[in-house]
Structures are given as structure tokens and as C-alpha cells.
Amino acid sequence: MLLSGTHVMEGSGRMVVTAVGVNSQTGIIFTLLGAGGDEEEKEKEKEKKEKKSKKQDGAVENRNKAKAQDGAAMEMQPLKSEDGGDGDEKDKKKANLPKKEKSVLQGKLTKLAVQIGKAGLLMSAITVIILVLYFVIDTFWVQKRPWLAECTPIYIQYFVKFFIIGVTVLVVAVPEGLPLAVTISLAYSVKKMMKDNNLVRHLDACETMGNATAICSDKTGTLTMNRMTVVQAYINEKHYKKIPEPEAIPEKTMAYLVTGISVNCAYTSKILPPEKEGGLPRHVGNKTECALLGLLLDLKRDYQDVRNEIPEEDLYKVYTFNSVRKSMSTVLKNSDGSFRIFSKGASEIVLKKCFKILSANGEPKVFRPRDRDDIVKTVIEPMASEGLRTICLAFRDFPAGEPEPEWDNENDIVTGLTCIAVVGIEDPVRPEVPDAIKKCQRAGITVRMVTGDNINTARAIALKCGILNPGEDFLCLEGKDFNRRIRNEKGEIEQERIDKIWPKLRVLARSSPTDKHTLVKGIIDSTVFDQRQVVAVTGDGTNDGPALKKADVGFAMGIAGTDVAKEASDIILTDDNFTSIVKAVMWGRNVYDSISKFLQFQLTVNVVAVIVAFTGACITQDSPLKAVQMLWVNLIMDTLASLALATEPPTEALLLRKPYGRNKPLISRTMMKNILGHAFYQLVVVFTLLFAGEKIFDIDSGRNAPLHAPPSEHYTIVFNTFVMMQLFNEINARKIHGERNVFEGIFNNAIFCSIVLGTFVVQIIIVQFGGKPFSCSELTIEQWLWSIFLGMGTLLWGQLISTIPTSRLKFLKEAGHGTQKEEIPEEELAEDVEEIDHAERELRRGQILWFRGLNRIQTQIRVVNAFRSSLYEGLEKPETRSSIHNFMTHPEFRIEDSEPHIPLIDDTDAEDDAPTKRNSSPPPSPNRNNNAVDSGIHLTTDKNKSATSSSPGSPLHSLETSL
């Protein structure tokens, strides 16, 4: 019997379908994918919709009844139409509604942009009002001029000029470059992350990864190389810490080893030459079997010669691997009529079936229970403590004179064995992983290992990786212990119980996918700490889909990962390597810092430009920075600055600080010190030039100029100096944590250097050749040098600012906090139709996956029906069998009526410990070259009837099973 979702890779047999739809293992997984495993959220959503329906319509009972029916058949809605449509128009409209769900960074930026925009609008309105009032009072009250009809066009031109100045102040104040900076930073990061083996599927995952506080990682393939190798062996009563020389092993023992390993491993498992010269040999098939085959190669023996001599079809009987007995056996028939069976499997299990062991000279001798206990204590346990997977190899002979055994009785056959050897197989830790985990721990990120392997191996690997360190008070639990601790007497999971475990938990061994999902959900929902935990999860199997979906950032394995795991993930690791996750953390933090750098620069320009325009307009009746000049400044500080500062490459220094957290403000007190400090310097320079520049440079004053006066050198110097200060302040903005060396790594960012240089060149062209359109007059070399000198002064001023301790400036406030939960109106939380929360969003994603799979089955069933009709044309049509689509024809079917049992993987079901993988039941024939069957798709079953199937030999059966 096979569980739904099992892939039968080899062999033949009959399949009994016991569950379909939401009751199957695949259905359970997709249910978790869709609903995130949170029934409470679903109930809350249901209550919200019921409250809304009460307000809109008095017919409460009818609405609730319809709602219950809709909720029950929600997963199946796309199958209502014959074409597999997407449901009714109402659902289409709801799906098209704008989502209000924002990432943490987007929420902070939106709130900050609104605040800045309101301040800018207020300043621009005040500017226009003051200009208009000043003009009206001065003209018609002080000078007592009458309103003449012929002067009306001139007055209107003045009012238009005032309005343009107000609009200019507003344009400069509104930070429309913020969304652009975010988009550029994310897009640039995604492109660069691809080179670091991170394929980003959801943009906000970059930013979220920068705030990660916990990583739940797989072991095999992620922390380890997934390249099994035999490193120790117990042969002929001698424990070899490394692979012995072939001469050290007796010839008889060597013969047993070579034949036993060669025939008692899947013939699909093999070791191929490396693809590139100097590379490692390629392991094809089961990794554990490849390790055993590699042992033969290390002993200078070739397994292929044995396989050529004994082809697969000559194998008399094969007992394939089973997760309960944890062993695999193959029977050979000798030419004299005798039989020999070779067996391999988990050492502690196979040793219990051994009554003899090969002695030092290669001859069998009696193997007593106390001898077995000694081997367990002196050989197997030390190997396991070093993180090795132990496999026992054994054989048994059946003499020719005796009656042929009853081969179907496996328990009587696989007993009375003779132990050949016990080998220790290592999956080496990736050499770069320990250093990467140290970086994570230094960066304030807790790394946890979640694996299906046994706890001794998991603990040993965790010690090698650095997840555990000697002397630390951390927990290593098995899945069974974890479930026992987090559930109450009724078997229900309690968050309070999880909160007592997860802060100290570092290794979860023998865990099922459900355990992984429970752990991730428990950490995310925990309120033990002030900051909510941001959890990243790695996974490769279909069963990991729910945990990947529930996590804040899900990493799927690009090499070993299934399509469902990749679909549920946010980022795909193209090399299956843990170090790529660390690089994702660096890029995520770099995105956050890039936005903060841009904000520091832009707000400095904002403060200076708005104050200069406002003050200058109020005092001189004209803005020192003209409208076109302000637009150029706006282009510098928005588009070009966002491109320059948002493309800074990450550095290792990003991993030297703790995660910012969800409530960390975008503008820190240090950044506020830089913004106000540089704004002060720039305002002093600009106002000095504005009110005393004509005396300093001995030129005509540009203040109080007539309406259509030509551009003046005075105001051109003010404009040019202002732009130069922004260019050099852009270099200052590269550092936001008070660093002194603002030039560090500047040449690593070619985009930044190009933009600064390009802006300087364009400024020269505007000033020297812009003329009246840009309100500029040509400047002399001396005036240019003064402008550049005053601009470079911002670099020196920045050094002075960095010497002032931020802690001394108590008056500084932070800005750019995220939207707090209490700030959201209760009505909006409870009744906003357009808002889609986490549960609803995940539900829609799960539905899409479910719909896609069912629509494919629809297409496949049409093919089956077409084939059936042509096959039985002219014959009596057989009884029609119902399919999975009959769920739609049974109105009494309810998702909530069924309580699917989610099987947990206990210590007897360990895929990682499997020495080999084949079909889970003995085949009736030794031929193992059959097509793969995916029992996750069941086409011939009915809810209320016993399962049936087509005859195994028919063409229809072949097509159904291949589907």
C-alpha cells in the first residue's frame, strides 16, 4: 500500500486508492498551502464577511447558508464550468481588487512620504499666500496704486509667477523619487542576487530577508554536500578509521563485499566520470548506494564487471527497501541450485538478524547477543556520534539439497545472516558553511537545523557547522518529543507551550513536514520578544510547501527542489547552498541601507531648497532658485540620486550589526543629525551668497529684479554653488552610521561615479550655455572655483558633524516608523472589503496551485475517455467509473466535514536514513524496468464505493497509471 504522493520509481504491482481530494496527502499539503494551516484566521475571515453581509442585507440566514456552501466548495470552484473556468464574475471582481497589504519597508516609506508631502503642501501654500498678500498690500495699500484695466495682464503675470514658485516648492518638497529608489534598489539587487545563486520570485523577499532573525535550514544538501562517502569501516573484527588498503582484506571477505554491494544496490545507481577534467565523479541514483559503490572503487574493484556477469533480469528475488524494516535484500540462484541472499540496511536492525560474523581470516564464526552489544557500543555509537550513517552488510546461504524456501515470507528468509561489514557513511559538511553560520550568528540571526535524520547524526552535524557549540544550553529534540511538549491533553497545539521551547531549540531531528510547519508558525506567531520574529525557511520537497508558504521568506532548492516547493517559495537557491542564504541577507540589508542613504540625501536637499525658496520669496519677492533650476535640482536629488545611491554593492560590514526589526525607523538619530547638520551649512552658504554675494564677488545684485529682467551672475552663482553642494553631499550620503571614510569603496560602484561626473558635466553646460531658458549667466573660472570650493566644504563639514556624539543631541528624533497596529482604524481592520490580509492572500495562492493541478487532471481524463471510447468501439461499454470531479456533483460534500489525518513521520519513517529507495512492496517479478507511477493522482475511485482499477495488463491501465 502506498501513501498519496509516493513516487514508485521501479518495480511492478497493484495500487489501491484509499483517499482522494483533500483527504489525500497531496490534498492535505495543498490545503496547508492555501490556508497557511491557520484555521483561526479562516474563522475570523468568516466572521468578518458575516458582519458585512448583515449590514448590506437583512436576509442573514440565506446569506450565511450561501456563504457556508461557497466556503465548503471553495477549492473546487473552477471546475463548475466545462472549460475549467475561474468561477463567477463576483470572484473575478474580488480578485482584481487592489491589495492594501504592503511590505514593512513599503509601509514605512508610504507613511514618511505622506508626512513629507503634507509639510511640502503646507509650505507651498504659505509661500503663495505670502507672495500674493505682500504684492497686493505693497502695490495697492502702501503705494496706493489703483487697479487699472490696462495693467491687468501684468498683475496676472505676477500672480502666475507666484503660483509657479509655489508649485516649484511643492515639487521639490514631495519625495516622488522614493518609489523610484525602492524599485531601482530592488531591481538592481534581484539582478545581482542571481549571480549569487539567488533566484528571486517575489521582490519584497529581498527587503524582508534583510530583517530576518531566524533561519530554519534543512541538513542534507544545504548544510552538507549531499555527496555520501564511506569514511570508516568495521571489517573482519577490525575497526578502520579510514578506508583500508585492498591487501588488508581477506580474499573471501572481498568477494562477499564486491558481489553483495554490486547486486544489492539498484542498477540505476552508478558512479560516472566527472563532466569536467579535474572534477569529482558524478553520483547518479541513490546517494547512499553510490557511497557503497564508491567504497568498491576505493578498494580497487569494479562493480560494473559483476553487474555485467549478473544482469538485473537474472536476479531471482528482490526485497526492496522498506522504511519499517529499514533493509533491502537480493536473492541470487547459483548454478548448483543453491541460493545466496545479500542484505543491507540500518546497522542496529540488520545486526539483530545476524547469527554469525566473518572473523579475521574471513571465515564465519558465531555471533552472540553480547558480541552484538559490544559492536553497538564500540563501533556503531562512536560512528553515529561523529555524524556518520551506519550501514550493515550481510549474507546468507541456502544449500542446494534443502527444499526451496517460501520466498514470500520475508521474515523467515532475512534472518540467520552472516555479518560482512559495518560501514560509516558521511555526508560532508560544506566547507564554507561553518563560516557562513558564524556570520549569521554575529549578525543576530539564529540558525536552526530541521531534518529527518536521526538525532545523533543531526547533533554531530550541528556541532561541525557551528549551530551548536560545546557548553551551550540549547535544545536538540526529535519530532515525537517536540509534538509531546507542544500539545495539551487533548492533542491540541498551544502557543504558550511552543514559546517555552523555540527560543532554545537549535536542532529538530526526525521531523515531519507538519512539524516543520508547526515550528515556523509558532515562531512567527510568538510574542515572547518585543520584536516579531522574521523567519526564513529552506525546503526541497513537496511536503515542505506549507512551511515555505508560511515563512516570511521561503527558500526552495533549485537542484533538489520539487516544482511545488519552488512554487511556494520566495527565493530559489540555484546551488542549494547555505552560503547563498547569507548573501541574500546581505542584499536585503543593503536594500534597506540604500533607501536610507537616498533619504538622507534627499531630505537634506528638501530642507534647504524649500527654506531657500520660501524665505527668498518672502523677503525678495522672488525665489533665488528659478522654476527650471528647481526642476533640475529635483532631477538630481530624485532620479539620478536614487540611481546612484540605490546601486551601492553590499559589504561584509552589513553582517556586523543586528537586524533592524519591523519597528526600526527609516531615519535614525544619526541620519537626522547628518540631515540637519548639512542643511545648516548649506543654508548659511546660500543665504550669505544671496544677501552678500554681490559684495563678495563685486557684481550686480540680482535681488528685486524687474519681472522680465535678464539672468544675473549673482543668482547664477547661488544656483551653481547650491548644485555643487548637493553633488559633494551625495558622497557624504554614502555613509549613514557615522563612518568617517565616505570614499570607502566608491570606485566599486561605477554607476555612482558616472552619475556624479555626468551631473557635473551637465551643470557646466547649463550654466555656461543655458542662458535665459535656465535663467543662467556665464560664470568666470574664479567664480567656478569658488562654487566648487564651497561645495567641497560639505565634505569637511561632514567630518566635523561625525565627531559630535549622537547621544549628546537629546533633541533629535527618529522618523519613518512603520504603521503601528493601533493607528489603523478598527472599522478598516474589521470591515474594509478591499483589504486582503495574509491568510486571504495565501489562500488565493493555494487555490491557484490547486486549480492548476485539477485542470491538468481534467485534460488528462478527457484523453482517457477519448482513448476508452476508441478502445471499446463496437464492444459493450464498461461501467463508467467516477473520478475526482465527482466532488462537484455531491452537494453534501464539505471540506469542514472531513477531518483529514495528517500522518507524522516518526523515527521509523526516515527518508534521509534510507540506504536505498525502491518500491515499498516486493515485486512479483524481478524485472524492475517499469514506468514510474505517481500515486498522488487517483483517477478511479469514488467517495462512497470501494476502490477499483483497470486490469493491470490493459492499455487503459498503462495510460491511467502514467497519468
C-alpha positions, 0 to 999 in steps of 0.5 A: 500500500502506498501513501498519496504522493509516493513516487514508485520509481521501479518495480511492478504491482497493484495500487489501491486508492484509499483517499482522494481530494483533500483527504489525500496527502497531496490534498492535505499539503495543498490545503496547508498551502492555501490556508497557511494551516491557520484555521483561526484566521479562516474563522475570523475571515468568516466572521468578518464577511458575516458582519458585512453581509448583515449590514448590506442585507437583512436576509442573514440566514440565506446569506450565511447558508450561501456563504457556508456552501461557497466556503465548503466548495471553495477549492473546487470552484473552477471546475463548475464550468466545462472549460475549467473556468475561474468561477463567477464574475463576483470572484473575478471582481474580488480578485482584481481588487487592489491589495492594501497589504504592503511590505514593512519597508513599503509601509514605512516609506508610504507613511514618511512620504505622506508626512513629507508631502503634507509639510511640502503642501503646507509650505507651498501654500504659505509661500503663495499666500505670502507672495500674493498678500505682500504684492497686493498690500505693497502695490495697492495699500502702501503705494496706493496704486489703483487697479487699472484695466490696462495693467491687468495682464501684468498683475496676472503675470505676477500672480502666475509667477507666484503660483509657479514658485509655489508649485516649484516648492511643492515639487521639490518638497514631495519625495516622488523619487522614493518609489523610484529608489525602492524599485531601482534598489530592488531591481538592481539587487534581484539582478545581482542576487542571481549571480549569487545563486539567488533566484528571486520570485517575489521582490519584497523577499529581498527587503524582508530577508534583510530583517530576518532573525531566524533561519530554519535550514534543512541538513542534507544538501544545504548544510552538507554536500549531499555527496555520501562517502564511506569514511570508516569501516568495521571489517573482519573484527577490525575497526578502520578509521579510514578506508583500508588498503585492498591487501588488508582484506581477506580474499573471501571477505572481498568477494562477499563485499564486491558481489553483495554491494554490486547486486544489492544496490539498484542498477540505476545507481552508478558512479560516472566520470566527472563532466569536467577534467579535474572534477569529482565523479558524478553520483547518479541514483541513490546517494547512499548506494553510490557511497557503497559503490564508491567504497568498491572503487576505493578498494580497487574493484569494479562493480560494473564487471559483476553487474555485467556477469549478473544482469538485473533480469537474472536476479531471482528475488528482490526485497526492496527497501522498506522504511519499517524494516529499514533493509533491502535484500537480493536473492541470487540462484547459483548454478548448483541450485543453491541460493545466496541472499545479500542484505543491507540496511540500518546497522542496529536492525540488520545486526539483530538478524545476524547469527554469525560474523566473518572473523579475521581470516574471513571465515564465519564464526558465531555471533552472540547477543553480547558480541552484538552489544559490544559492536553497538557500543564500540563501533556503531555509537562512536560512528553515529556520534561523529555524524556518520550513517551506519550501514550493515552488510550481510549474507546468507546461504541456502544449500542446494539439497534443502527444499526451496524456501517460501520466498514470500515470507520475508521474515523467515528468509532475512534472518540467520545472516552472516555479518560482512561489514559495518560501514560509516557513511558521511555526508560532508559538511560544506566547507564554507558553511561553518563560516557562513553560520558564524556570520549569521550568528554575529549578525543576530540571526539564529540558525536552526537545523530541521531534518529527518535524520536521526538525532545523533547524526543531526547533533554531530552535524550541528556541532561541525557547522557551528549551530551548536557549540560545546557548553551551550544550553540549547535544545536538540529534540526529535519530532515525537518529543517536540509534538509531546511538549507542544500539545495539551491533553487533548492533542491540541497545539498551544502557543504558550507551550511552543514559546517555552521551547523555540527560543532554545531549540537549535536542532529538530531531528526526525521531523515531519513536514507538519512539524516543520510547519508547526515550528515556523508558525509558532515562531512567527506567531510568538510574542515572547520578544518585543520584536516579531520574529522574521523567519526564513525557511529552506525546503526541497520537497513537496511536503515542505510547501506549507512551511515555505508558504508560511515563512516570511521568506521561503527558500526552495532548492533549485537542484533538489527542489520539487516544482511545488516547493519552488512554487511556494517559495520566495527565493530559489537557491540555484546551488542549494547552498547555505552560503547563498542564504547569507548573501541574500541577507546581505542584499536585503540589508543593503536594500534597506541601507540604500533607501536610507542613504537616498533619504538622507540625501534627499531630505537634506536637499528638501530642507534647504531648497524649500527654506531657500525658496520660501524665505527668498520669496518672502523677503525678495519677492522672488525665489533665488532658485528659478522654476527650471533650476528647481526642476533640475535640482529635483532631477538630481536629488530624485532620479539620478540620486536614487540611481546612484545611491540605490546601486551601492554593492553590499559589504561584509560590514552589513553582517556586523550589526543586528537586524533592524526589526519591523519597528526600526525607523527609516531615519535614525538619530544619526541620519537626522543629525547628518540631515540637519547638520548639512542643511545648516551649512548649506543654508548659511552658504546660500543665504550669505551668497544671496544677501552678500554675494554681490559684495563678495564677488563685486557684481550686480545684485540680482535681488528685486529684479524687474519681472522680465529682467535678464539672468544675473551672475549673482543668482547664477552663482547661488544656483551653481554653488547650491548644485555643487553642494548637493553633488559633494553631499551625495558622497557624504550620503554614502555613509549613514552610521557615522563612518568617517571614510565616505570614499570607502569603496566608491570606485566599486560602484561605477554607476555612482561615479558616472552619475556624479561626473555626468551631473557635473558635466551637465551643470557646466553646460547649463550654466555656461550655455543655458542662458535665459531658458535656465535663467543662467549667466556665464560664470568666470573660472574664479567664480567656478572655483569658488562654487566648487570650493564651497561645495567641497566644504560639505565634505569637511563639514561632514567630518566635523558633524561625525565627531559630535556624539549622537547621544549628546543631541537629546533633541533629535528624533527618529522618523519613518516608523512603520504603521503601528497596529493601533493607528489603523482604524478598527472599522478598516481592520474589521470591515474594509472589503478591499483589504486582503490580509495574509491568510486571504492572500495565501489562500488565493495562492493555494487555490491557484496551485490547486486549480492548476493541478485539477485542470491538468487532471481534467485534460488528462481524463478527457484523453482517457475517455477519448482513448476508452471510447476508441478502445471499446468501439463496437464492444459493450461499454464498461461501467463508467467509473467516477473520478475526482470531479465527482466532488462537484456533483455531491452537494453534501460534500464539505471540506469542514466535514472531513477531518483529514489525518495528517500522518507524522513521520516518526523515527521509523519513517526516515527518508534521509536514513534510507540506504536505498529507495525502491518500491515499498512492496516486493515485486512479483517479478524481478524485472524492475524496468517499469514506468514510474507511477505517481500515486498522488493522482487517483483517477478511479475511485469514488467517495462512497464505493470501494476502490477499483482499477483497470486490469493491470495488463490493459492499455487503459491501465498503462495510460491511467497509471502514467497519468 
